[in-house]
Amino acid sequence: MGKILFVSDRTEKIQQYSAFFDKKTFEFDSSYDEAAILGIIDINCPDVIIFDSTFSGTKNLIKKLKSITGSTAFILLVKDGSIEPDIIKYINAFLTEEMSENLILSIISANLKTKSALEQLSDTNKNLADSLYRLNVLYSTSSQFAGSLDKQKLVNYMIEGMDKSLSFDLTCTLAFCTEEQPVLILNSLYEISDELLSAIKLRTVLNYKSLFEDKKTPFEIDTESLKVIKNVKYPANRFTFTLFQYDNMFAPISLGDNFFGCIEIFKETPFSSDDATCFQTIAQQVSLPLKSATLYQEIKETNLKLEKLERLKSEFISIVSHELRTPLTAIKNSLDILSSGKCGEINEAGSKFLNMAQRNVQRLAGIINDLLDLSKIEAGKMDYHFANMNIHSVIDYVKSSLSGVAKEKGLNLIAEETADLPEIYADSQRLEQVLTNLVSNAIKFTPEGKTITIRSHIADASQINAHECFKEDLKKLSGKYIVVCVEDQGIGIAEKDLLRAFDKFAQIENSLSRKVGGSGLGLPIAKQLLEAHNGAIWCDSELEKGSRFYFAVPVSTILSEICRV
C-alpha cells in the first residue's frame, strides 16, 4: 500500500479520486494549501503526488516540492492536453480526465515500483559508499600499523580507526604493552564522573578476567591500582550510568600466546553486522604490529645490554692486559739476567728450563699485546703513522725477522716479489704487524720440510678473485691495489671455516691447531688494521693442501687525503 497526495482545488475530482483510491486500499490525502502540503510532506512524505494542472499554484509547487521530496513520484493530471514545457522535466507520468480506473491504477503502481527500486538503489549506493569508506579506513589504518614500531602510537591508530569507521561514544582500551604498568585508556565523547569511572574500571577488570576463565591471567590487575588515561572530546557534557544501556562490542587484542590487552566500545545507536566485522578486523590487525613492536623493543634492550657487556669486556681486557704486562716485564728481565750468567753459572738442565720459561714469557707477551691492540682498535684509540712507503721494505723486514724461526722448524721462507711496485700511503709498522701475523701462522701450521712463500703484485680491484664468503668485503674495493700473498703448504682450512678464521678468539678445530694454540686474535686484528687502510684481507685454502692468505692496500693517491683527515 502506498500513500498518495492529490494537489487540487476541484471538489468533484477530489471526491472521485478519494473514493477510487480508498477502494484500492491506498492511503489518500488531498490539499491545495501550500503550508498544509508542506506539513504533510514533513510528517510522512507521500509516495506519489498527483498535481491537477487546472490548479493555479501547480507550477510553483512542483518546482518547490521536487527539491525536498527525494524519490517521490510526481504525476500531472492534464485536462485539455496542454502542458507547460518548463515543468515536463519534473514529471514522472501523466493522467488525463478520460482515463479508466484500471489505467490510472497501472500508472500509479508502475511509479510506486519505480520509487521502490530507486530507494533500494539509493540504499545500495549508500551501503556501497559506507563499505568503500570503511575499506579506505581499514587500508589507511593498516598502513599506519605497518609504518610504526611504537606501541603507544599503534594503540592510538587502532582507536582512531574505530572512531572514523564506527563513530563510537566511548572506548575502553586495557593495554599491557604501552607502559611499564597496565593502563586503561578511555576515549570518550563526554566527561565521565568519578562514580561512573569506578564502574567502568570494575567492568574492564571483570571483562579481562573472563577471557581466561580458570586459566592464570598474564597480568594481575585490580581497580585500585589500575592507571587511567582519559581523552574527552566535549568535556562540557557528561555521561550518566545510562551509558551501560548503550550497544557495545568487546574484543581481546592478542596474537597466539601474545596478549596485549582488550577493548570495549560503546555507542548509543545499535551496531550493525558490518560494524562488528570492522571492529574485530581492526582489533586483530593491530595485534601483529604490536608483536613486532614488542620484539623490536626486546631486541633494542638486548642490544643495549650486549653493548654494555662488550664495553665492560673491552675495559676488562685492557685493565687485565696492562696489569699483566708489568709483572711480565719483571719476569722477562729476571730471566734475561739469569740466562746472561750474571748471577752465576747455570747447568745444562737449568739452562733448558730457563729457555723454556723465556719462550713462554715471549708467547704470553704476544698474547697480551694482541689483547691490548684489540681493545685499542675497538675503542678507536689505535695510533697510526701514515707515510709514503714501498711494500718491499715491509716484506724484507718480516722475512729477515722470521727466517730464523722458520729455519728452526725446518721450513723454507722465501719471497717472490714483483719489481718496482708503486708506493703506498700506509703505516709501515701496522703492515709489518699484519704480515708478521700471517707468516707466523703459516710457520705454526706448516709441517717440517715445507716451503712458505711471500708474493706481491699490483692488481685492479676488478681482477681480484676470492671465495664467495669474502665477496661482500671486496665489493668496496675500487682502483689499483698492492696485493700481498702468504702461501704455505700446511694443514689448510675447510671451506666452511674460511670466514670464521677472522672471528675473534676463533680456533679452527683440528689436532694441530689445538697443539700450537694461540689467542685467536691475530687475524681479526689484521682485518681491522687493513680496514683502517681502506684495504681488505681474505684467504683461500683446502684441507691438507695449504692456505693462501691475501691482503690488499690501495695505491690510489686519494687515500692519503682520507688518512690525513
Residue pairs with C-beta under 8 A, 6 or more apart in sequence:
1 25
1 26
1 27
2 26
2 27
2 46
2 47
2 48
2 108
2 112
3 26
3 27
3 28
3 29
3 44
3 46
3 47
3 48
4 21
4 26
4 27
4 28
4 29
4 46
4 47
4 48
4 49
4 50
4 108
5 29
5 30
5 31
5 37
5 40
5 41
5 46
5 48
5 49
5 50
6 13
6 14
6 17
6 18
6 28
6 29
6 30
6 49
6 50
6 52
7 30
7 31
7 32
7 37
7 49
7 50
7 51
7 52
7 55
7 58
7 61
8 14
8 30
8 32
8 50
8 51
8 52
8 54
8 55
8 77
9 32
9 52
9 55
10 52
10 54
10 55
13 52
13 77
14 30
17 28
17 30
17 50
18 28
18 30
20 101
20 104
21 28
22 28
24 105
26 108
29 40
29 46
31 37
31 40
32 55
32 57
34 57
34 61
34 64
37 61
37 65
40 46
41 65
41 68
41 69
45 69
45 70
45 72
46 69
46 72
47 72
47 73
47 112
47 115
48 72
48 73
48 75
48 108
48 111
48 112
48 115
49 65
49 69
49 72
49 73
49 74
49 75
50 75
50 76
50 77
50 95
51 58
51 61
51 62
51 74
51 75
51 76
51 77
52 58
52 77
53 76
53 77
53 78
53 79
53 82
53 83
54 79
58 76
58 87
59 84
59 86
59 87
62 74
62 76
62 87
62 90
62 91
63 87
63 90
65 72
65 74
66 74
66 90
71 115
71 118
71 119
71 122
72 115
73 92
73 93
73 111
73 112
73 114
73 115
74 90
74 91
74 92
75 91
75 92
75 93
75 94
75 95
75 107
75 108
75 111
76 83
76 87
76 91
76 93
76 94
76 95
77 94
77 95
77 96
77 97
78 94
78 95
78 96
78 97
79 96
79 97
81 96
83 94
92 111
92 114
93 107
93 110
93 111
95 104
95 107
99 107
130 274
131 274
133 165
134 165
134 274
134 278
137 161
137 164
137 165
137 278
138 161
138 165
138 278
138 281
138 282
138 285
140 161
141 157
141 158
141 160
141 161
141 282
141 285
142 285
144 153
144 157
144 161
145 154
145 157
145 158
145 285
145 286
145 288
145 289
146 289
148 154
148 157
148 289
148 293
149 289
149 292
149 293
149 296
149 297
150 293
151 177
151 178
151 290
151 293
151 294
151 297
152 178
154 286
154 289
154 290
154 293
155 173
155 175
155 177
155 178
155 185
155 261
155 286
155 290
157 286
158 173
158 253
158 263
158 282
158 283
158 285
158 286
159 171
159 173
159 185
159 187
161 282
162 168
162 171
162 263
162 265
162 278
162 279
162 282
163 171
163 187
165 275
165 278
165 282
166 265
166 267
166 271
166 275
166 278
166 279
167 267
168 187
168 189
168 265
168 266
168 267
169 188
169 189
169 190
169 239
169 243
169 246
169 266
169 267
169 268
170 186
170 187
170 188
170 189
170 192
170 239
170 243
170 246
170 265
170 266
171 185
171 186
171 187
171 188
171 263
171 264
171 265
171 266
172 184
172 185
172 186
172 200
172 203
172 204
172 263
172 264
172 265
172 266
173 184
173 185
173 186
173 187
173 261
173 262
173 263
174 182
174 183
174 184
174 185
174 204
174 207
174 208
174 221
174 261
174 262
174 263
175 182
175 183
175 184
175 185
175 253
175 260
175 261
176 182
176 218
176 219
176 259
176 260
176 261
177 260
177 261
177 290
177 293
177 294
178 185
179 227
181 225
181 227
182 219
182 221
182 226
182 227
182 261
183 226
183 227
183 228
183 229
184 200
184 201
184 204
184 226
184 227
184 228
184 229
185 229
185 231
186 192
186 197
186 200
186 228
186 229
186 230
186 231
187 231
188 230
188 231
188 232
188 233
188 239
189 232
189 233
189 234
189 237
189 239
190 232
190 233
190 234
190 235
190 237
190 238
190 239
191 232
191 234
191 235
191 236
191 237
191 238
191 239
192 200
192 230
192 232
192 238
192 239
193 238
193 239
195 241
196 239
196 240
196 241
196 243
197 228
198 223
199 241
199 244
201 223
201 226
201 228
202 223
203 244
203 264
204 226
204 262
204 264
205 221
205 222
205 223
205 226
207 250
207 262
207 264
208 217
208 221
208 262
209 217
211 252
211 262
218 259
243 266
246 266
246 267
246 268
247 266
247 267
247 268
247 269
247 270
247 271
248 264
248 265
248 266
248 267
249 264
249 265
249 271
249 275
249 276
249 279
250 262
250 263
250 264
250 265
251 262
251 263
251 279
251 280
251 283
251 284
252 259
252 261
252 262
252 283
253 259
253 260
253 261
253 262
253 263
253 283
253 286
253 287
253 290
254 260
254 287
255 287
255 288
255 290
255 291
258 287
258 290
258 291
258 294
260 286
260 287
260 290
260 291
260 294
263 283
265 279
271 279
310 378
314 375
314 378
314 379
315 375
317 371
317 374
317 375
318 371
318 372
318 375
318 379
320 371
321 368
321 371
321 372
321 375
322 372
324 364
324 368
325 365
325 368
325 372
328 361
328 364
328 365
328 368
331 361
332 358
332 361
332 362
332 365
335 354
335 357
335 358
335 361
336 358
337 343
338 346
338 354
339 346
339 351
339 354
339 355
339 358
346 354
366 519
367 518
367 519
367 521
370 519
370 521
370 522
370 525
371 519
371 521
373 382
373 433
373 521
373 525
374 504
374 521
374 524
374 525
374 528
376 382
376 383
377 525
377 528
377 529
382 528
382 529
382 532
384 427
384 430
384 532
384 563
385 427
385 429
386 425
386 426
386 427
386 560
386 563
386 564
387 425
387 426
387 427
387 428
388 423
388 424
388 425
388 560
389 423
389 424
389 425
389 426
389 428
390 421
390 423
390 424
391 421
391 424
391 431
391 456
391 482
391 484
391 553
392 417
392 421
392 456
393 428
394 428
394 431
394 432
394 435
395 415
395 417
395 435
395 454
395 456
395 484
396 415
397 432
398 432
398 435
398 436
398 439
398 454
399 413
399 415
399 439
399 454
401 436
402 413
402 436
402 439
402 440
402 443
403 413
405 440
405 443
406 412
406 413
406 443
406 452
407 413
409 443
409 446
409 448
410 448
410 449
411 443
411 446
411 448
411 449
411 450
411 451
411 452
412 450
412 451
412 452
413 439
413 443
413 451
413 452
413 454
414 451
414 452
414 453
414 454
415 453
415 454
415 455
415 456
416 453
416 454
416 455
417 454
417 455
417 456
418 456
418 457
418 458
421 456
421 457
421 458
421 482
422 458
422 480
422 482
422 555
423 555
424 482
424 553
424 554
424 555
424 559
425 557
425 559
425 560
425 563
426 533
426 553
427 533
430 529
430 532
430 533
431 529
431 533
431 553
433 525
433 526
433 529
434 526
434 529
434 530
434 537
434 551
435 454
435 484
435 486
435 551
437 522
437 523
437 525
437 526
438 486
438 526
438 549
438 551
439 452
439 454
439 486
440 522
441 522
441 523
441 549
442 452
442 486
442 487
442 488
442 490
442 547
442 549
443 452
444 516
444 518
445 488
445 490
445 491
445 512
445 513
445 516
445 547
446 452
446 488
446 489
446 490
446 491
446 546
447 489
447 490
447 491
450 488
450 489
450 490
451 488
451 489
452 486
452 487
452 488
452 489
453 485
453 486
453 487
453 488
454 484
454 485
454 486
455 484
455 485
455 487
456 482
456 483
456 484
456 485
457 482
457 483
458 480
458 481
458 482
458 483
458 555
459 480
459 481
459 483
459 552
460 479
460 480
460 481
461 474
461 477
461 478
461 479
461 480
461 481
464 474
464 477
464 481
464 483
464 552
466 474
466 538
466 540
466 550
467 495
467 498
467 538
467 539
467 540
469 498
469 499
470 498
470 499
470 536
470 538
470 539
473 536
473 538
474 536
474 538
476 536
477 536
477 552
477 554
479 554
479 555
479 556
480 554
480 555
480 556
481 535
481 552
481 553
481 554
481 555
482 552
482 553
482 554
482 555
483 550
483 551
483 552
484 550
484 551
484 552
484 553
485 548
485 549
485 550
486 548
486 549
487 546
487 547
487 548
488 546
488 547
488 548
489 545
489 546
490 546
490 547
491 510
491 512
491 513
491 543
491 544
492 541
492 542
492 543
492 544
492 545
492 546
492 547
493 501
493 508
493 539
493 541
493 542
493 543
493 547
494 508
494 543
495 541
495 542
497 508
498 539
498 540
498 541
500 506
500 508
501 508
501 523
501 539
502 523
502 524
502 527
502 537
503 520
503 524
504 520
504 521
504 524
505 519
505 520
505 521
506 520
506 523
506 524
507 513
507 514
507 518
507 520
523 537
526 537
526 551
527 537
530 536
530 537
530 551
530 552
530 553
533 553
533 554
533 559
533 563
534 554
534 559
534 562
535 551
535 552
535 553
535 554
536 551
536 552
537 549
537 550
537 551
537 552
538 549
538 550
538 551
539 547
539 548
539 549
539 550
540 547
540 548
540 550
541 547
541 548
